[in-house]
Amino acid sequence: MKNKVLGAIAMIWGALILMNFFTHLHEMTSGAYSTGKMAGVIFGCLLLAAGIHTFFFRKAAAKNTTQHDEPSR
């Protein structure tokens, strides 16, 4: 369940970062601000991809069960 919650948070956060970028495309920037903005977009893409992978494709961790070995005969 923890993976589902963290995956959902990552998807929402990544999508909001990308949505902010696409809604403010008309702003012309240069220099360090522009570089930081592109780094944020890359981070948003990676966060969205990791959230999708975690939420939809990652299996729940198996519970740690102790298995006793059979004595050799």
PQR file with spaces between the fields and no chain letter, atoms N, CA, C, O and H, PARSE charges and radii, in Angstrom:
ATOM       1  N    MET     1       0.816   -1.183    0.000 -0.4000 1.5000
ATOM       2  CA   MET     1       0.000    0.000    0.000 -0.0000 2.0000
ATOM       3  C    MET     1       0.871    1.263    0.000  0.5500 1.7000
ATOM       4  O    MET     1       0.520    2.278   -0.602 -0.5500 1.4000
ATOM       5  N    LYS     2       2.019    1.173    0.694 -0.4000 1.5000
ATOM       6  CA   LYS     2       2.914    2.327    0.756 -0.0000 2.0000
ATOM       7  C    LYS     2       3.422    2.693   -0.630  0.5500 1.7000
ATOM       8  O    LYS     2       3.557    3.876   -0.945 -0.5500 1.4000
ATOM       9  H    LYS     2       2.304    0.349    1.183  0.4000 1.0000
ATOM      10  N    ASN     3       3.707    1.691   -1.464 -0.4000 1.5000
ATOM      11  CA   ASN     3       4.176    1.960   -2.827 -0.0000 2.0000
ATOM      12  C    ASN     3       3.110    2.659   -3.663  0.5500 1.7000
ATOM      13  O    ASN     3       3.427    3.532   -4.471 -0.5500 1.4000
ATOM      14  H    ASN     3       3.598    0.731   -1.207  0.4000 1.0000
ATOM      15  N    LYS     4       1.863    2.284   -3.474 -0.4000 1.5000
ATOM      16  CA   LYS     4       0.768    2.926   -4.214 -0.0000 2.0000
ATOM      17  C    LYS     4       0.639    4.403   -3.829  0.5500 1.7000
ATOM      18  O    LYS     4       0.456    5.260   -4.693 -0.5500 1.4000
ATOM      19  H    LYS     4       1.606    1.575   -2.817  0.4000 1.0000
ATOM      20  N    VAL     5       0.735    4.692   -2.539 -0.4000 1.5000
ATOM      21  CA   VAL     5       0.608    6.076   -2.074 -0.0000 2.0000
ATOM      22  C    VAL     5       1.775    6.910   -2.592  0.5500 1.7000
ATOM      23  O    VAL     5       1.569    8.006   -3.115 -0.5500 1.4000
ATOM      24  H    VAL     5       0.883    3.995   -1.836  0.4000 1.0000
ATOM      25  N    LEU     6       2.995    6.403   -2.452 -0.4000 1.5000
ATOM      26  CA   LEU     6       4.167    7.145   -2.920 -0.0000 2.0000
ATOM      27  C    LEU     6       4.147    7.311   -4.439  0.5500 1.7000
ATOM      28  O    LEU     6       4.539    8.358   -4.954 -0.5500 1.4000
ATOM      29  H    LEU     6       3.163    5.513   -2.028  0.4000 1.0000
ATOM      30  N    GLY     7       3.695    6.288   -5.152 -0.4000 1.5000
ATOM      31  CA   GLY     7       3.569    6.387   -6.605 -0.0000 2.0000
ATOM      32  C    GLY     7       2.555    7.442   -7.020  0.5500 1.7000
ATOM      33  O    GLY     7       2.784    8.189   -7.972 -0.5500 1.4000
ATOM      34  H    GLY     7       3.377    5.438   -4.733  0.4000 1.0000
ATOM      35  N    ALA     8       1.435    7.505   -6.306 -0.4000 1.5000
ATOM      36  CA   ALA     8       0.415    8.506   -6.614 -0.0000 2.0000
ATOM      37  C    ALA     8       0.932    9.914   -6.337  0.5500 1.7000
ATOM      38  O    ALA     8       0.681   10.833   -7.117 -0.5500 1.4000
ATOM      39  H    ALA     8       1.250    6.899   -5.532  0.4000 1.0000
ATOM      40  N    ILE     9       1.652   10.087   -5.233 -0.4000 1.5000
ATOM      41  CA   ILE     9       2.213   11.399   -4.914 -0.0000 2.0000
ATOM      42  C    ILE     9       3.219   11.817   -5.968  0.5500 1.7000
ATOM      43  O    ILE     9       3.223   12.970   -6.398 -0.5500 1.4000
ATOM      44  H    ILE     9       1.856    9.341   -4.599  0.4000 1.0000
ATOM      45  N    ALA    10       4.072   10.893   -6.392 -0.4000 1.5000
ATOM      46  CA   ALA    10       5.080   11.204   -7.413 -0.0000 2.0000
ATOM      47  C    ALA    10       4.420   11.557   -8.748  0.5500 1.7000
ATOM      48  O    ALA    10       4.867   12.476   -9.434 -0.5500 1.4000
ATOM      49  H    ALA    10       4.069    9.956   -6.043  0.4000 1.0000
ATOM      50  N    MET    11       3.360   10.834   -9.118 -0.4000 1.5000
ATOM      51  CA   MET    11       2.663   11.150  -10.369 -0.0000 2.0000
ATOM      52  C    MET    11       2.036   12.536  -10.315  0.5500 1.7000
ATOM      53  O    MET    11       2.146   13.309  -11.267 -0.5500 1.4000
ATOM      54  H    MET    11       2.997   10.087   -8.560  0.4000 1.0000
ATOM      55  N    ILE    12       1.382   12.848   -9.208 -0.4000 1.5000
ATOM      56  CA   ILE    12       0.722   14.151   -9.087 -0.0000 2.0000
ATOM      57  C    ILE    12       1.755   15.272   -9.097  0.5500 1.7000
ATOM      58  O    ILE    12       1.572   16.277   -9.783 -0.5500 1.4000
ATOM      59  H    ILE    12       1.293   12.220   -8.435  0.4000 1.0000
ATOM      60  N    TRP    13       2.831   15.107   -8.347 -0.4000 1.5000
ATOM      61  CA   TRP    13       3.856   16.142   -8.257 -0.0000 2.0000
ATOM      62  C    TRP    13       4.539   16.356   -9.607  0.5500 1.7000
ATOM      63  O    TRP    13       4.743   17.493  -10.031 -0.5500 1.4000
ATOM      64  H    TRP    13       2.980   14.290   -7.790  0.4000 1.0000
ATOM      65  N    GLY    14       4.892   15.255  -10.283 -0.4000 1.5000
ATOM      66  CA   GLY    14       5.515   15.360  -11.602 -0.0000 2.0000
ATOM      67  C    GLY    14       4.590   16.005  -12.624  0.5500 1.7000
ATOM      68  O    GLY    14       5.025   16.819  -13.438 -0.5500 1.4000
ATOM      69  H    GLY    14       4.726   14.331   -9.939  0.4000 1.0000
ATOM      70  N    ALA    15       3.313   15.637  -12.578 -0.4000 1.5000
ATOM      71  CA   ALA    15       2.352   16.217  -13.520 -0.0000 2.0000
ATOM      72  C    ALA    15       2.167   17.710  -13.267  0.5500 1.7000
ATOM      73  O    ALA    15       2.029   18.483  -14.215 -0.5500 1.4000
ATOM      74  H    ALA    15       2.959   14.976  -11.917  0.4000 1.0000
ATOM      75  N    LEU    16       2.162   18.123  -12.007 -0.4000 1.5000
ATOM      76  CA   LEU    16       2.021   19.544  -11.692 -0.0000 2.0000
ATOM      77  C    LEU    16       3.244   20.345  -12.150  0.5500 1.7000
ATOM      78  O    LEU    16       3.104   21.478  -12.611 -0.5500 1.4000
ATOM      79  H    LEU    16       2.274   17.495  -11.237  0.4000 1.0000
ATOM      80  N    ILE    17       4.431   19.768  -12.025 -0.4000 1.5000
ATOM      81  CA   ILE    17       5.641   20.441  -12.509 -0.0000 2.0000
ATOM      82  C    ILE    17       5.564   20.641  -14.015  0.5500 1.7000
ATOM      83  O    ILE    17       5.858   21.727  -14.516 -0.5500 1.4000
ATOM      84  H    ILE    17       4.545   18.848  -11.650  0.4000 1.0000
ATOM      85  N    LEU    18       5.169   19.595  -14.737 -0.4000 1.5000
ATOM      86  CA   LEU    18       5.066   19.702  -16.193 -0.0000 2.0000
ATOM      87  C    LEU    18       3.938   20.642  -16.604  0.5500 1.7000
ATOM      88  O    LEU    18       4.077   21.387  -17.574 -0.5500 1.4000
ATOM      89  H    LEU    18       4.931   18.713  -14.330  0.4000 1.0000
ATOM      90  N    MET    19       2.829   20.615  -15.880 -0.4000 1.5000
ATOM      91  CA   MET    19       1.723   21.508  -16.202 -0.0000 2.0000
ATOM      92  C    MET    19       2.140   22.971  -16.005  0.5500 1.7000
ATOM      93  O    MET    19       1.765   23.836  -16.796 -0.5500 1.4000
ATOM      94  H    MET    19       2.716   20.009  -15.092  0.4000 1.0000
ATOM      95  N    ASN    20       2.905   23.239  -14.964 -0.4000 1.5000
ATOM      96  CA   ASN    20       3.395   24.591  -14.734 -0.0000 2.0000
ATOM      97  C    ASN    20       4.309   25.034  -15.874  0.5500 1.7000
ATOM      98  O    ASN    20       4.248   26.185  -16.307 -0.5500 1.4000
ATOM      99  H    ASN    20       3.210   22.536  -14.322  0.4000 1.0000
ATOM     100  N    PHE    21       5.143   24.138  -16.354 -0.4000 1.5000
ATOM     101  CA   PHE    21       6.041   24.477  -17.463 -0.0000 2.0000
ATOM     102  C    PHE    21       5.249   24.795  -18.726  0.5500 1.7000
ATOM     103  O    PHE    21       5.525   25.792  -19.394 -0.5500 1.4000
ATOM     104  H    PHE    21       5.193   23.203  -16.002  0.4000 1.0000
ATOM     105  N    PHE    22       4.273   23.963  -19.058 -0.4000 1.5000
ATOM     106  CA   PHE    22       3.525   24.155  -20.297 -0.0000 2.0000
ATOM     107  C    PHE    22       2.566   25.337  -20.243  0.5500 1.7000
ATOM     108  O    PHE    22       2.207   25.885  -21.285 -0.5500 1.4000
ATOM     109  H    PHE    22       4.048   23.153  -18.515  0.4000 1.0000
ATOM     110  N    THR    23       2.147   25.736  -19.052 -0.4000 1.5000
ATOM     111  CA   THR    23       1.270   26.901  -18.968 -0.0000 2.0000
ATOM     112  C    THR    23       2.042   28.215  -18.974  0.5500 1.7000
ATOM     113  O    THR    23       1.443   29.275  -19.159 -0.5500 1.4000
ATOM     114  H    THR    23       2.438   25.290  -18.206  0.4000 1.0000
ATOM     115  N    HIS    24       3.344   28.169  -18.778 -0.4000 1.5000
ATOM     116  CA   HIS    24       4.169   29.376  -18.767 -0.0000 2.0000
ATOM     117  C    HIS    24       5.212   29.352  -19.875  0.5500 1.7000
ATOM     118  O    HIS    24       6.329   29.831  -19.676 -0.5500 1.4000
ATOM     119  H    HIS    24       3.830   27.308  -18.628  0.4000 1.0000
ATOM     120  N    LEU    25       4.875   28.808  -21.028 -0.4000 1.5000
ATOM     121  CA   LEU    25       5.814   28.747  -22.148 -0.0000 2.0000
ATOM     122  C    LEU    25       6.100   30.123  -22.742  0.5500 1.7000
ATOM     123  O    LEU    25       7.183   30.346  -23.282 -0.5500 1.4000
ATOM     124  H    LEU    25       3.968   28.419  -21.189  0.4000 1.0000
ATOM     125  N    HIS    26       5.169   31.022  -22.653 -0.4000 1.5000
ATOM     126  CA   HIS    26       5.305   32.316  -23.308 -0.0000 2.0000
ATOM     127  C    HIS    26       6.338   33.218  -22.636  0.5500 1.7000
ATOM     128  O    HIS    26       6.756   34.215  -23.225 -0.5500 1.4000
ATOM     129  H    HIS    26       4.289   30.840  -22.215  0.4000 1.0000
ATOM     130  N    GLU    27       6.756   32.888  -21.415 -0.4000 1.5000
ATOM     131  CA   GLU    27       7.731   33.714  -20.721 -0.0000 2.0000
ATOM     132  C    GLU    27       9.123   33.501  -21.317  0.5500 1.7000
ATOM     133  O    GLU    27       9.621   32.375  -21.360 -0.5500 1.4000
ATOM     134  H    GLU    27       6.416   32.078  -20.936  0.4000 1.0000
ATOM     135  N    MET    28       9.731   34.560  -21.763 -0.4000 1.5000
ATOM     136  CA   MET    28      11.075   34.482  -22.330 -0.0000 2.0000
ATOM     137  C    MET    28      12.090   34.701  -21.209  0.5500 1.7000
ATOM     138  O    MET    28      12.082   35.739  -20.548 -0.5500 1.4000
ATOM     139  H    MET    28       9.327   35.474  -21.728  0.4000 1.0000
ATOM     140  N    THR    29      12.946   33.735  -21.007 -0.4000 1.5000
ATOM     141  CA   THR    29      13.968   33.851  -19.975 -0.0000 2.0000
ATOM     142  C    THR    29      15.311   33.482  -20.573  0.5500 1.7000
ATOM     143  O    THR    29      15.384   32.845  -21.624 -0.5500 1.4000
ATOM     144  H    THR    29      12.952   32.892  -21.545  0.4000 1.0000
ATOM     145  N    SER    30      16.358   33.881  -19.902 -0.4000 1.5000
ATOM     146  CA   SER    30      17.697   33.535  -20.372 -0.0000 2.0000
ATOM     147  C    SER    30      18.594   33.313  -19.167  0.5500 1.7000
ATOM     148  O    SER    30      18.253   33.673  -18.040 -0.5500 1.4000
ATOM     149  H    SER    30      16.298   34.398  -19.047  0.4000 1.0000
ATOM     150  N    GLY    31      19.725   32.725  -19.422 -0.4000 1.5000
ATOM     151  CA   GLY    31      20.724   32.542  -18.377 -0.0000 2.0000
ATOM     152  C    GLY    31      20.418   31.408  -17.433  0.5500 1.7000
ATOM     153  O    GLY    31      19.868   30.374  -17.811 -0.5500 1.4000
ATOM     154  H    GLY    31      20.003   32.432  -20.337  0.4000 1.0000
ATOM     155  N    ALA    32      20.791   31.638  -16.196 -0.4000 1.5000
ATOM     156  CA   ALA    32      20.677   30.593  -15.182 -0.0000 2.0000
ATOM     157  C    ALA    32      19.223   30.226  -14.893  0.5500 1.7000
ATOM     158  O    ALA    32      18.925   29.070  -14.592 -0.5500 1.4000
ATOM     159  H    ALA    32      21.238   32.479  -15.889  0.4000 1.0000
ATOM     160  N    TYR    33      18.324   31.191  -14.983 -0.4000 1.5000
ATOM     161  CA   TYR    33      16.914   30.902  -14.726 -0.0000 2.0000
ATOM     162  C    TYR    33      16.382   29.901  -15.736  0.5500 1.7000
ATOM     163  O    TYR    33      15.645   28.982  -15.379 -0.5500 1.4000
ATOM     164  H    TYR    33      18.565   32.130  -15.228  0.4000 1.0000
ATOM     165  N    SER    34      16.750   30.074  -16.982 -0.4000 1.5000
ATOM     166  CA   SER    34      16.304   29.160  -18.030 -0.0000 2.0000
ATOM     167  C    SER    34      16.876   27.758  -17.814  0.5500 1.7000
ATOM     168  O    SER    34      16.175   26.764  -18.005 -0.5500 1.4000
ATOM     169  H    SER    34      17.349   30.820  -17.273  0.4000 1.0000
ATOM     170  N    THR    35      18.132   27.681  -17.422 -0.4000 1.5000
ATOM     171  CA   THR    35      18.757   26.383  -17.161 -0.0000 2.0000
ATOM     172  C    THR    35      18.088   25.684  -15.982  0.5500 1.7000
ATOM     173  O    THR    35      17.837   24.480  -16.028 -0.5500 1.4000
ATOM     174  H    THR    35      18.701   28.489  -17.268  0.4000 1.0000
ATOM     175  N    GLY    36      17.806   26.434  -14.940 -0.4000 1.5000
ATOM     176  CA   GLY    36      17.113   25.868  -13.789 -0.0000 2.0000
ATOM     177  C    GLY    36      15.710   25.409  -14.121  0.5500 1.7000
ATOM     178  O    GLY    36      15.241   24.395  -13.603 -0.5500 1.4000
ATOM     179  H    GLY    36      18.010   27.412  -14.903  0.4000 1.0000
ATOM     180  N    LYS    37      15.043   26.150  -14.979 -0.4000 1.5000
ATOM     181  CA   LYS    37      13.695   25.773  -15.396 -0.0000 2.0000
ATOM     182  C    LYS    37      13.719   24.455  -16.176  0.5500 1.7000
ATOM     183  O    LYS    37      12.856   23.599  -15.982 -0.5500 1.4000
ATOM     184  H    LYS    37      15.423   26.974  -15.399  0.4000 1.0000
ATOM     185  N    MET    38      14.708   24.300  -17.055 -0.4000 1.5000
ATOM     186  CA   MET    38      14.815   23.049  -17.816 -0.0000 2.0000
ATOM     187  C    MET    38      15.194   21.881  -16.903  0.5500 1.7000
ATOM     188  O    MET    38      14.727   20.760  -17.107 -0.5500 1.4000
ATOM     189  H    MET    38      15.409   24.995  -17.212  0.4000 1.0000
ATOM     190  N    ALA    39      16.036   22.136  -15.901 -0.4000 1.5000
ATOM     191  CA   ALA    39      16.371   21.082  -14.934 -0.0000 2.0000
ATOM     192  C    ALA    39      15.122   20.663  -14.165  0.5500 1.7000
ATOM     193  O    ALA    39      14.939   19.481  -13.874 -0.5500 1.4000
ATOM     194  H    ALA    39      16.415   23.047  -15.736  0.4000 1.0000
ATOM     195  N    GLY    40      14.265   21.622  -13.836 -0.4000 1.5000
ATOM     196  CA   GLY    40      13.011   21.301  -13.168 -0.0000 2.0000
ATOM     197  C    GLY    40      12.083   20.472  -14.032  0.5500 1.7000
ATOM     198  O    GLY    40      11.400   19.575  -13.538 -0.5500 1.4000
ATOM     199  H    GLY    40      14.414   22.583  -14.072  0.4000 1.0000
ATOM     200  N    VAL    41      12.056   20.772  -15.329 -0.4000 1.5000
ATOM     201  CA   VAL    41      11.218   20.000  -16.256 -0.0000 2.0000
ATOM     202  C    VAL    41      11.734   18.566  -16.366  0.5500 1.7000
ATOM     203  O    VAL    41      10.946   17.620  -16.390 -0.5500 1.4000
ATOM     204  H    VAL    41      12.611   21.500  -15.730  0.4000 1.0000
ATOM     205  N    ILE    42      13.044   18.407  -16.431 -0.4000 1.5000
ATOM     206  CA   ILE    42      13.627   17.061  -16.486 -0.0000 2.0000
ATOM     207  C    ILE    42      13.291   16.302  -15.204  0.5500 1.7000
ATOM     208  O    ILE    42      12.927   15.127  -15.252 -0.5500 1.4000
ATOM     209  H    ILE    42      13.684   19.176  -16.411  0.4000 1.0000
ATOM     210  N    PHE    43      13.414   16.976  -14.059 -0.4000 1.5000
ATOM     211  CA   PHE    43      13.053   16.357  -12.781 -0.0000 2.0000
ATOM     212  C    PHE    43      11.577   15.961  -12.768  0.5500 1.7000
ATOM     213  O    PHE    43      11.227   14.882  -12.290 -0.5500 1.4000
ATOM     214  H    PHE    43      13.710   17.930  -14.020  0.4000 1.0000
ATOM     215  N    GLY    44      10.716   16.827  -13.288 -0.4000 1.5000
ATOM     216  CA   GLY    44       9.291   16.519  -13.346 -0.0000 2.0000
ATOM     217  C    GLY    44       8.996   15.308  -14.214  0.5500 1.7000
ATOM     218  O    GLY    44       8.151   14.483  -13.867 -0.5500 1.4000
ATOM     219  H    GLY    44      11.000   17.704  -13.676  0.4000 1.0000
ATOM     220  N    CYS    45       9.694   15.196  -15.351 -0.4000 1.5000
ATOM     221  CA   CYS    45       9.518   14.035  -16.232 -0.0000 2.0000
ATOM     222  C    CYS    45       9.951   12.752  -15.541  0.5500 1.7000
ATOM     223  O    CYS    45       9.256   11.737  -15.597 -0.5500 1.4000
ATOM     224  H    CYS    45      10.380   15.866  -15.633  0.4000 1.0000
ATOM     225  N    LEU    46      11.107   12.808  -14.890 -0.4000 1.5000
ATOM     226  CA   LEU    46      11.601   11.623  -14.182 -0.0000 2.0000
ATOM     227  C    LEU    46      10.683   11.247  -13.020  0.5500 1.7000
ATOM     228  O    LEU    46      10.435   10.066  -12.779 -0.5500 1.4000
ATOM     229  H    LEU    46      11.672   13.632  -14.844  0.4000 1.0000
ATOM     230  N    LEU    47      10.189   12.233  -12.314 -0.4000 1.5000
ATOM     231  CA   LEU    47       9.287   11.975  -11.196 -0.0000 2.0000
ATOM     232  C    LEU    47       7.972   11.375  -11.678  0.5500 1.7000
ATOM     233  O    LEU    47       7.443   10.458  -11.050 -0.5500 1.4000
ATOM     234  H    LEU    47      10.391   13.192  -12.510  0.4000 1.0000
ATOM     235  N    LEU    48       7.447   11.878  -12.776 -0.4000 1.5000
ATOM     236  CA   LEU    48       6.217   11.329  -13.339 -0.0000 2.0000
ATOM     237  C    LEU    48       6.422    9.888  -13.808  0.5500 1.7000
ATOM     238  O    LEU    48       5.580    9.025  -13.562 -0.5500 1.4000
ATOM     239  H    LEU    48       7.877   12.623  -13.286  0.4000 1.0000
ATOM     240  N    ALA    49       7.537    9.633  -14.482 -0.4000 1.5000
ATOM     241  CA   ALA    49       7.823    8.272  -14.957 -0.0000 2.0000
ATOM     242  C    ALA    49       8.016    7.300  -13.791  0.5500 1.7000
ATOM     243  O    ALA    49       7.519    6.175  -13.834 -0.5500 1.4000
ATOM     244  H    ALA    49       8.222   10.333  -14.682  0.4000 1.0000
ATOM     245  N    ALA    50       8.727    7.725  -12.759 -0.4000 1.5000
ATOM     246  CA   ALA    50       8.928    6.857  -11.591 -0.0000 2.0000
ATOM     247  C    ALA    50       7.611    6.607  -10.867  0.5500 1.7000
ATOM     248  O    ALA    50       7.367    5.500  -10.387 -0.5500 1.4000
ATOM     249  H    ALA    50       9.131    8.639  -12.724  0.4000 1.0000
ATOM     250  N    GLY    51       6.766    7.622  -10.785 -0.4000 1.5000
ATOM     251  CA   GLY    51       5.472    7.448  -10.137 -0.0000 2.0000
ATOM     252  C    GLY    51       4.569    6.492  -10.895  0.5500 1.7000
ATOM     253  O    GLY    51       3.886    5.664  -10.293 -0.5500 1.4000
ATOM     254  H    GLY    51       6.965    8.522  -11.175  0.4000 1.0000
ATOM     255  N    ILE    52       4.566    6.607  -12.209 -0.4000 1.5000
ATOM     256  CA   ILE    52       3.767    5.681  -13.029 -0.0000 2.0000
ATOM     257  C    ILE    52       4.270    4.260  -12.871  0.5500 1.7000
ATOM     258  O    ILE    52       3.483    3.326  -12.719 -0.5500 1.4000
ATOM     259  H    ILE    52       5.121    7.280  -12.698  0.4000 1.0000
ATOM     260  N    HIS    53       5.590    4.098  -12.907 -0.4000 1.5000
ATOM     261  CA   HIS    53       6.168    2.753  -12.753 -0.0000 2.0000
ATOM     262  C    HIS    53       5.824    2.177  -11.375  0.5500 1.7000
ATOM     263  O    HIS    53       5.426    1.017  -11.266 -0.5500 1.4000
ATOM     264  H    HIS    53       6.230    4.857  -13.030  0.4000 1.0000
ATOM     265  N    THR    54       5.979    2.983  -10.338 -0.4000 1.5000
ATOM     266  CA   THR    54       5.710    2.496   -8.990 -0.0000 2.0000
ATOM     267  C    THR    54       4.232    2.195   -8.783  0.5500 1.7000
ATOM     268  O    THR    54       3.886    1.182   -8.176 -0.5500 1.4000
ATOM     269  H    THR    54       6.303    3.925  -10.427  0.4000 1.0000
ATOM     270  N    PHE    55       3.368    3.055   -9.274 -0.4000 1.5000
ATOM     271  CA   PHE    55       1.938    2.889   -9.041 -0.0000 2.0000
ATOM     272  C    PHE    55       1.349    1.725   -9.831  0.5500 1.7000
ATOM     273  O    PHE    55       0.547    0.962   -9.292 -0.5500 1.4000
ATOM     274  H    PHE    55       3.649    3.878   -9.767  0.4000 1.0000
ATOM     275  N    PHE    56       1.730    1.575  -11.088 -0.4000 1.5000
ATOM     276  CA   PHE    56       1.078    0.585  -11.942 -0.0000 2.0000
ATOM     277  C    PHE    56       1.846   -0.728  -12.097  0.5500 1.7000
ATOM     278  O    PHE    56       1.228   -1.786  -12.215 -0.5500 1.4000
ATOM     279  H    PHE    56       2.381    2.195  -11.526  0.4000 1.0000
ATOM     280  N    PHE    57       3.167   -0.681  -12.100 -0.4000 1.5000
ATOM     281  CA   PHE    57       3.920   -1.866  -12.487 -0.0000 2.0000
ATOM     282  C    PHE    57       4.685   -2.544  -11.362  0.5500 1.7000
ATOM     283  O    PHE    57       5.103   -3.691  -11.523 -0.5500 1.4000
ATOM     284  H    PHE    57       3.669    0.179  -12.004  0.4000 1.0000
ATOM     285  N    ARG    58       4.881   -1.891  -10.251 -0.4000 1.5000
ATOM     286  CA   ARG    58       5.653   -2.499   -9.176 -0.0000 2.0000
ATOM     287  C    ARG    58       4.752   -3.396   -8.344  0.5500 1.7000
ATOM     288  O    ARG    58       3.660   -3.003   -7.933 -0.5500 1.4000
ATOM     289  H    ARG    58       4.541   -0.960  -10.120  0.4000 1.0000
ATOM     290  N    LYS    59       5.228   -4.597   -8.108 -0.4000 1.5000
ATOM     291  CA   LYS    59       4.473   -5.554   -7.307 -0.0000 2.0000
ATOM     292  C    LYS    59       4.691   -5.260   -5.828  0.5500 1.7000
ATOM     293  O    LYS    59       5.720   -4.710   -5.436 -0.5500 1.4000
ATOM     294  H    LYS    59       6.115   -4.916   -8.441  0.4000 1.0000
ATOM     295  N    ALA    60       3.724   -5.629   -5.028 -0.4000 1.5000
ATOM     296  CA   ALA    60       3.857   -5.453   -3.581 -0.0000 2.0000
ATOM     297  C    ALA    60       4.952   -6.368   -3.071  0.5500 1.7000
ATOM     298  O    ALA    60       5.111   -7.491   -3.549 -0.5500 1.4000
ATOM     299  H    ALA    60       2.888   -6.076   -5.347  0.4000 1.0000
ATOM     300  N    ALA    61       5.694   -5.888   -2.114 -0.4000 1.5000
ATOM     301  CA   ALA    61       6.786   -6.681   -1.552 -0.0000 2.0000
ATOM     302  C    ALA    61       6.216   -7.870   -0.794  0.5500 1.7000
ATOM     303  O    ALA    61       5.231   -7.750   -0.066 -0.5500 1.4000
ATOM     304  H    ALA    61       5.564   -4.975   -1.725  0.4000 1.0000
ATOM     305  N    ALA    62       6.848   -9.004   -0.977 -0.4000 1.5000
ATOM     306  CA   ALA    62       6.409  -10.205   -0.280 -0.0000 2.0000
ATOM     307  C    ALA    62       6.785  -10.094    1.193  0.5500 1.7000
ATOM     308  O    ALA    62       7.829   -9.540    1.540 -0.5500 1.4000
ATOM     309  H    ALA    62       7.648   -9.101   -1.569  0.4000 1.0000
ATOM     310  N    LYS    63       5.937  -10.617    2.037 -0.4000 1.5000
ATOM     311  CA   LYS    63       6.226  -10.568    3.461 -0.0000 2.0000
ATOM     312  C    LYS    63       7.399  -11.491    3.761  0.5500 1.7000
ATOM     313  O    LYS    63       7.542  -12.558    3.164 -0.5500 1.4000
ATOM     314  H    LYS    63       5.090  -11.067    1.755  0.4000 1.0000
ATOM     315  N    ASN    64       8.219  -11.063    4.683 -0.4000 1.5000
ATOM     316  CA   ASN    64       9.406  -11.827    5.048 -0.0000 2.0000
ATOM     317  C    ASN    64       8.980  -13.016    5.903  0.5500 1.7000
ATOM     318  O    ASN    64       8.616  -12.856    7.068 -0.5500 1.4000
ATOM     319  H    ASN    64       8.103  -10.196    5.168  0.4000 1.0000
ATOM     320  N    THR    65       9.030  -14.200    5.317 -0.4000 1.5000
ATOM     321  CA   THR    65       8.676  -15.398    6.049 -0.0000 2.0000
ATOM     322  C    THR    65       9.920  -16.254    6.207  0.5500 1.7000
ATOM     323  O    THR    65      10.714  -16.400    5.278 -0.5500 1.4000
ATOM     324  H    THR    65       9.327  -14.330    4.371  0.4000 1.0000
ATOM     325  N    THR    66      10.071  -16.797    7.354 -0.4000 1.5000
ATOM     326  CA   THR    66      11.216  -17.662    7.627 -0.0000 2.0000
ATOM     327  C    THR    66      10.847  -19.071    7.225  0.5500 1.7000
ATOM     328  O    THR    66       9.854  -19.625    7.698 -0.5500 1.4000
ATOM     329  H    THR    66       9.426  -16.679    8.109  0.4000 1.0000
ATOM     330  N    GLN    67      11.643  -19.644    6.358 -0.4000 1.5000
ATOM     331  CA   GLN    67      11.414  -21.026    5.939 -0.0000 2.0000
ATOM     332  C    GLN    67      12.490  -21.886    6.572  0.5500 1.7000
ATOM     333  O    GLN    67      13.681  -21.585    6.502 -0.5500 1.4000
ATOM     334  H    GLN    67      12.450  -19.195    5.974  0.4000 1.0000
ATOM     335  N    HIS    68      12.039  -22.957    7.189 -0.4000 1.5000
ATOM     336  CA   HIS    68      12.984  -23.859    7.838 -0.0000 2.0000
ATOM     337  C    HIS    68      13.450  -24.891    6.816  0.5500 1.7000
ATOM     338  O    HIS    68      12.654  -25.473    6.078 -0.5500 1.4000
ATOM     339  H    HIS    68      11.071  -23.202    7.246  0.4000 1.0000
ATOM     340  N    ASP    69      14.747  -25.093    6.798 -0.4000 1.5000
ATOM     341  CA   ASP    69      15.307  -26.072    5.877 -0.0000 2.0000
ATOM     342  C    ASP    69      15.006  -27.479    6.379  0.5500 1.7000
ATOM     343  O    ASP    69      14.994  -27.750    7.580 -0.5500 1.4000
ATOM     344  H    ASP    69      15.394  -24.620    7.397  0.4000 1.0000
ATOM     345  N    GLU    70      14.767  -28.348    5.430 -0.4000 1.5000
ATOM     346  CA   GLU    70      14.565  -29.756    5.758 -0.0000 2.0000
ATOM     347  C    GLU    70      15.908  -30.354    6.162  0.5500 1.7000
ATOM     348  O    GLU    70      16.926  -30.086    5.526 -0.5500 1.4000
ATOM     349  H    GLU    70      14.776  -28.127    4.454  0.4000 1.0000
ATOM     350  N    PRO    71      15.911  -31.146    7.198 -0.5600 1.5000
ATOM     351  CA   PRO    71      17.185  -31.791    7.568  0.2800 2.0000
ATOM     352  C    PRO    71      17.580  -32.791    6.490  0.5500 1.7000
ATOM     353  O    PRO    71      16.740  -33.525    5.969 -0.5500 1.4000
ATOM     354  N    SER    72      18.861  -32.812    6.166 -0.4000 1.5000
ATOM     355  CA   SER    72      19.326  -33.769    5.144 -0.0000 2.0000
ATOM     356  C    SER    72      19.377  -35.163    5.740  0.5500 1.7000
ATOM     357  O    SER    72      19.694  -35.349    6.915 -0.5500 1.4000
ATOM     358  H    SER    72      19.544  -32.216    6.589  0.4000 1.0000
ATOM     359  N    ARG    73      19.055  -36.140    4.898 -0.4000 1.5000
ATOM     360  CA   ARG    73      19.019  -37.534    5.375 -0.0000 2.0000
ATOM     361  C    ARG    73      20.214  -38.289    4.949  0.5500 1.7000
ATOM     362  O    ARG    73      20.342  -39.472    5.264 -0.5500 1.4000
ATOM     363  H    ARG    73      18.797  -35.989    3.944  0.4000 1.0000
